[in-house]
């Protein structure tokens, strides 16, 4: 027994010692990873500003790269659109920057970020400095950016793939397979265009849903294709015929029809770039990346006593106070703090959200309304300002939207799946015992009865009525008019301008300048500090999040991935909750 106790104590002591050593090692490892992001870039005496968009993710806010992902081989850097635009503006006036060299292939970002980046590049080119682009695999997004250039060079190597073929959207319908599994999804909604959940109750698209997405894609593509055609001196019809008639197959086709200026090998490209730089060898050129240049040139103006606050509502709107997404309690607190800060003179509310929880949306809207009573609040829309994203922002003093922003989706829904059919198929019997007539209404083990369906529909209808009412008040419209243009329909930014849902087409820079002009006569950005909320996660916080683990996407790379992302927050405890949210999230390639 004594030997047993000795061995047990020795084992426990050894475990404690090993745990302490491993903890110390882990802390040292985490500290070393966090230190990876501490190196400071150096600005050359003169340089080319290089935009390699396969290595940059154009995001809403700049944040440090995830060290764990870097170790795994993902070297992409995140740069916020405001920082990117300000860096390009600074480069236009910086004698040290000779020209911009852009590699647009692999661009990662939403429609709004790509559009705002291109507009900044147009201003750079208007300053008299050149932009040169090189493409190997042109796509809708990459060629849209490349088209702003003075010269577009294309790889002369064979085998490249052309993905400049227009926009499309795949919508998956699951009713048939759910019927086989015995799953019955009970969808309660208001708005004939509110297609969230439609994939669970239909095996084909509704006419209303087809109409709204066709109009939406046509509108966004028109904005993109008109810009590309004009940049190359073409009529939009001629540009689109090249795509529709599949005439752009090889690099020679791009050259033949005037979409690029020259076909080059890698060595020939180096010769062109060194010639533009004014040296004989490419080794004698100096480059600086957009992220590094922004970290040197785009710095907070701490000397300025007055601030313009930029509040980023970026992501799905959820209940609670989580740091991820747009959590209702957290953002209500942030907005309240900004309202109480006397140094903040105006606010830009940057919304990039497809919506989510109605309760969280209303909490945020309430705080925005209180903020508006004491300070100008200017909305700037990113990729989405839809459903809950529009709910929280429609009452701002002025709304700026990008041309391709997905706007509106003024409609609500609730979704309650029930699995009694599944249970029967697999031989599981469930007995429910309740104290009241509808105690088991949300347990997903039986379908709703007529009274319960009417109860849920009344709740959804009441919230829809509230939604249209606050939009009417916020936009100075009649509720009947809002109902006519609402019904859950999603609009592109240009169409939203025509029907009165937004005030002006413009990006985050336009909104910030307007905010400054709303509180003083002289619109001088240099006299203001731009304070961003919430603060992005630090490198250490990202590392700790990674150690906490994350749930992998089951449907990654499939047509169901966008559906899974939308409903990933849903579980049985959400049964009966009403949502104001888009059914999909859309990206551009």
N, C-alpha and C positions, 0 to 999 in steps of 0.2 A: 504494500500500500504506500509505504514511504517513497519507493522508487517511482510509483505511478504519479504521486503528487509532485515529485521533483520534475518528472518529465512534463507533466501538465503545466507547471509553473514556468518551466524553461520554454515550452512552446508558446505560451501566452506572452512571455517577456520578449521572445524572438519576434513574434508577430507585431508587438508594439514598436520595437526598435526598427523593424523593416518598414512599418507604416510611417514612422517619423522620417526615416531616410527618404522614402518615396515621396512624401509630402514636400520635403525640402527640395528634392530633385525636380518635382513638378513645378514648384514655385520658381525655381531657377530657370527651368525650361520656358515657362510662361513669360518670365521677365526677359529672357533672351529673344523670344518671338516678338514681344512688344517693342523691344529695342530695334528690331529690323526696320520699323517705320520712322526712326528718328533721324536718318541721314538727310542732310539738307542739300538740295541741288545748288549748283553754281552757275551763274549767268555768264556765258562767254562774252568777249568784247563785241563780237558780231556773230550772228547765227541765223539758221533757217528754223522757223517754227514748224515742227513736224506734227501733223495730226495723223497718227496711225490708229484708225478707228477700230481695228481689230483688237487693239490693246486697251481701249478706253471704253468704259460704259458711261454714256451720257445719262446722268441721273438727275433727280430733283435737287439733292444736296450733295456736296462733296463729302466724302468720308474716306477714312484710311482703308487700304486694301486688307482683306482678311488674311492674316499670316498663315493660317492653316491651309487655306485654298492655295496660297502662293507655294507652299511646300508641296502640295499635290499637283502643281503644274499650271494652275490657273493664275496668270500674271496680269489679268485685267485690272485697271485702276478706275475708281469711281470719281467722276468730276461732276459737280453740280452745274446745271445749265446757267445759273447766274454767274458762277465763277468762270465758266467757259466763255460766255459772251464778254465779260469784262476783260478777260485775258486777251481775246482777239481785238477788242477795242484798244487796249493798251499797246498791242503789237502794231497796230496801224500808225500810232504816233511815236513808236520807239525806233530811233535810228539804228539800234543794234539789230533789229529784225529786218533781214533783207527781203524775204518773201516767205510764203507758206507753201510747204510741200505736204500734200494730203494723199493718204492711202485710205479711200473710203470703204473698201471691201470689208465685210464683216461688221458693219456698223451695228451697235447695240444701243437701243433707246426707243422711246415711244415716238408717236407722230409729232407731238408738240416739241419735244426736245430736238428732233431732227429739223423741224421747221425753224425753230428759233436759232439753232446753230447756223443754218444756211443763211438766214437773214443777217446774222452777225458777219458771216463771210462776205456777203454782198457789200456791206458797209466797208469792210477791210479793202476789198477790191476797188471800191469807189474812192478810197484815199490815195490811189495811184500805185499801190504795191500789188505785186502779182501773186496769183494762186496757181499752182501747178498740181494736177492730180494724175495718179497712175492707178489703173484698174486692171485686174485680171479676170474677176468674176462679177461683172456688173449685175446689180439687183435693183429693185425699185428704190430702196432707201439709199444705196451707195451711189447710184447714178444721179439721183436727185441732188445729192450733195456735190458730186463731181461736176455737175452741169454749171455750177456757179464759177468755175475756174476760167482763167485766161487760156490755158492749154490743158487738154485732156489727152494723156498718153495711155495707150493700151498695150498689154503684153502681146507680142507677136507669136508666142509659143502656141502650138496646137493643143487642143483638148480642153480649153476653158469652157465653162458653162455660162450661158446667158440666162439670168433670172430676172431680167427686165421684161416682165410679162403682164403687168397690171395687178390689181388687188383682187383677192378672193377670200371668202369666208366659208369654212366647213362647219355645219351644224349637225350634231349627232342626235338621233332620236332612239330612245331606249324602251318604248312601251312594249314592243313585241317580246324582248328578252325578259322584261319585268313580269309580263303576263305568264311566261313560262316558269318563272321563279315564284309566282304567286304573290308578288309585291304590288300593292295598290297604292299609288301616290295620289293623295287628295289635295288638289291645288285650288286655293281660293285666292282670287285676284280681282283687281279693278283696273281696267285699261285694256282695250282690245289689242294694243301693241305690246303689252307687258308680257314678254315671252319668257321671263325667268320661270323655270319649272316646266316649260312646254315640252322639253325633251323627254320628260318622264310620263306624260299623258298622251302623247301623239307618236305615230310612227312616220309622220311626214310634216313638212313645214306648213303653217297656216298661211293663208293669203296675206293677212296683215303683216305677219313677220317677214315674209318674203319681200313685200313692198318696202318695208322700212329699211331692211338691210340692203336691198338693191339701190334705193335712193341714197342711202348713207355712203356705200362704197363708190357709187358714181360721183357723188359730190366731192369726196376726199380725193379720189383719183383725178378729177378735173383740176383741183387745186394743184396737185403735184405735176400732172402732165403739162398743164399750161405753162408752168414755170420752166420745166425742162425744155419744152419746145421753144419758148421765147429766148432762152439762153443760147440755143443753137441756131437762132434765126429761122425757125420753121413755123409753119402753121400747125395748130394743135391737131387738125384733121390728118395732116400728112404724117405727123409724129405717131399718132395712134394707129394709122394704117400700117406702119412698119411693124408694130407690135401685133396687131390683129392678123396680119397676113403672114406672120412668122418669117419676116425677111431678115431678122437679126440673128443669124446662126453662128457666124464665125467672126473673128476680129476684123477680117477684110470687109465684112458686111457693115460693121460699125464705122469703118473708115469710109467706105463707099457712100454711105448715106449721111455722112457728115456728123455723126454722133461723137467721134473722137478725131483728134488732129493728126496723130501719128502712131504707127505701130513700132514698138521698140523691144529689143532684148534687154536683159538686165544690164549688160555692159553699155549699151547705147543709152539707157536711162541714166546711168551714172555720169556719162559724158555730158548729157544735157543739163543735169543738175549742177555739175561742177562748173559748166560754162555760165549758167545763170548766176552762180555764186561769185564767179570771177577768178577761179583758180583752174589749174590744169588737171589736178588729180582729185578724185572724190574724197581721198583721205585727208585732204586739206580743208574740207568743209566742216563746219561745226553745226550741230543740231541741238535743239532743246525741245522736249516734248511739251505738249499743251498742259499737262498736269504739273510738270516742274515749273513751267513759265508762270502758270497761275499761282503756284505757291510762293513765287518771288514777287510777283507784281500785284496780285489781288489780295490785299491785306486789310484787316479791319482798321478803320480810321478812329483809333481810340482818343485822338486829340479832340475830335468833334464831341461837343457836349450834348447835341441833340441827335436823336435816333429815328430812323425809319425801321420799324419792326417788320420782318417777313416771317409769317407763320406758315409752315409747310404742313398741310393736311394731305399726306401722301400715303395712300393705301386704302384698304377696306375700313369701313366705319364699324367698330365693334364696341360691345359693352365692357366696362371695367376700366382699369388703369394700366394696362400692359404698355411696355415701351415699344412694342412692335405695332404696326398698323396705326389707325386713327382711333384710339380708345376714347370713349366719351368722357369719362371722369378726368383722365389725364389732360385732354385738350381743353376741357372747360376750365380746369385749373390754370393752364398756361395762358389762356386768353384773359382770364381774370387778373393774373399777375401783370400782363402787358397793359391792361386797362389802368391799373393802379400806378404804373411806372410813369412818373411825370416827365422823364427825359424822352419818352417815346411820343412823338408828335403826330404820327400817322402810321397806318398799318397796311401792309399788303398781305392779303389772305390768299396764299397760293394753294389752290385746290387741285389735287390730282387723285381723284377718288371715284370709283364706280358705285359707291354707296354701301349700304349695309343695314345695320340696326336702326330702326326708327327712333327708339328711345335715346340711343347715343347721339343720333343726328339732332334731335330736338334739344338735348342738353347743350350741344355745341352751338346751335343756332341761337339759343337764349343768351349765351355769353357774347356771341358776335353782336347781337342786337344791343346789349348793354354797352359794349365797346363802342359801337357806332354812335351812341348818344354823346360821347365825350371826345371822340377822335375820328377823323376820316378813315374809312375802311375800304380799300380798293381790292377787288377780287382779280386774281390772275389765274386763268384755267390752263392746266397742263393737258395730259392725254385724255382725262375724263373729268367731267363735272356733271355726273349723271346720278339720277335718283337721290340717294342721301347726300351725294356730293353737291347736287344742286340745292337741296333742301337747306344745307348749312350756309349757303353763300348768296342766295338770290336777292337778299336785302341789302347788299353792300352798296356803297355810294356810287360806284361805277364798276362795270364788269368788263375785263379784257379777256378775249378768248383767241386761241390760235385757230387758224382756218380749219384744221382737221380735228379739233377737240370734239370728243363725243359728249354731247350736251343734252340736258333735259331728262329723258326717261322718267317723266313725272307720273309715277304709278307705284302701286304697292302690291304685295302678295304674301300669302302664308302657305306653308307646305307641310302636310302631315302624312307621312307614309304609314301604311298599316300592313302587317305581316301575317294576318290570319290564314291567308291562302298558302303562304310558305309553310306555316306550321302544319296545315293539313297534308301538304305534299310530303313532308318528312316525318309525319306521324307524331307530332308534338301537340298535346292538348293543353290549353290554358284556361283556367277558371278565374274569373275576376270577381272580387267581392268588394263592394263600395258602400259607404255610409249614405251617399246621396245618389240621385238619379243619374248624374253625369260625372261621377267621381273618377271613372276610368276613361274619360273622354280623350285624353292625350297619351294613353299608354301604348298606342300603335298596335294593339292586339285585336282591334275590331274597327270596322268602318264607322265614320260619324253617321249619326242618324239625321233625319231631315231637320229637326230642331237645332241640332248642333251645327250643321252646315249653314243654316240661316243665321245663327249666332255669330259664326266666324265671318260670314259674308258681311254682316252688319258692321263688325269691327273693322274689316278691311275697307268697306265703303266710307266709314266715318273718317278713317285716317287719310284716305284719298281726298275726301272733301277738305280736310285740314290742309293737306299738301297744296291743293289748287288755290285755297284761300290765302295761304302765306305767300305763294308765288304772285298771285294777283296784287296783294298789298305791296310786296317788295318791288315789283316791276311796274306798278301803276297801271295795271290792266284790269279788265273785268274778269270775274271768275268764270263766266261762260266762255269767254275767249280762251282763257287758259285751259279749260276743259277740252275745248276743240283741238288745241295743239298738243295736248298732253296725252292722255290715254296710254301712258307708258312708252311713248315713241321716243327714239333716240335720234338726235339731229347732229349733223356736222356743224362746226362753228360758224361757217359762212351762212348756212341756212338758219341757224339760231339767231344770227344778227338780223336777218330779214324779218323774222317773226317776233322779235322783241325780247328774246330771252337773254341776250347779251348786248353790250353797248358799243363795243369796238373790237376790231381784229388787231391783236397785238400780243407781244410776249411779256415775260416778266420784267424786262428792262423798261418797256413802255409803262407798265403798271407802277414801277418804282418812281419813274420820272413824274408820272401824273400825281403820285402821292406827295412828292416833294412840292410840286406846283400847287397842291391843294392847301398847303400851310404857309407858303411864302411866295413872293413874286419872282425871286431869282432861282431858277432851276439849276443849281450847281451841285452835282453829286459829291464833289470834293469837300463840301462843308458838312456832310452828313455821315454818321456811322450807320451802316446797315447791320442790324442785329438780327440773327437768324434763330428761330425757335421751331421745334425743339432742337437741342444740340445733338448732332449725330453721335452714334456709339463710338467710344474710344477703341483703340486697338485692343486694350486689355479687356474691355467689356465684350468685344466680339469673340475673343479667345475663350472667355468664360462661357459665353453662349454656346460656342461649338462644343466645349467639354460637356455641356448640359445635354447635348444630343439634339437632333432634329429629325422629324418624320420625313422619310423619303416619299417622293411622289410615286404612287402606284402606276399611274397612267402616263408617266413622262414620255414624251415623244410620240404620243398617240393623239387622235382627234379629241379624246376625252380629257386631255390635260387641262384645258381652259375651264371645263365644267368642274373638274375636281378642285381647282384653285378657288372657284367661286364658292363652292359649298363645303370647303374643308373645315370651316368653323362650326358646321351644323352637327348637332347630335340630338339624342332623344330629349334632352332637357330643353331644347329650343322648339319643340313641337308646339304649334299654335302661335309662335311669335310672328309679328308682322315685319316684313323687310321692305326697304326701299333700295333696290339694288339692280344693277345690270346683270344679265344672265351669262355674259362672257367677258373676257378681257382680250383685247385685240392688240397685236404688235405688228410692226412693219419690218420686212426683210429687204 
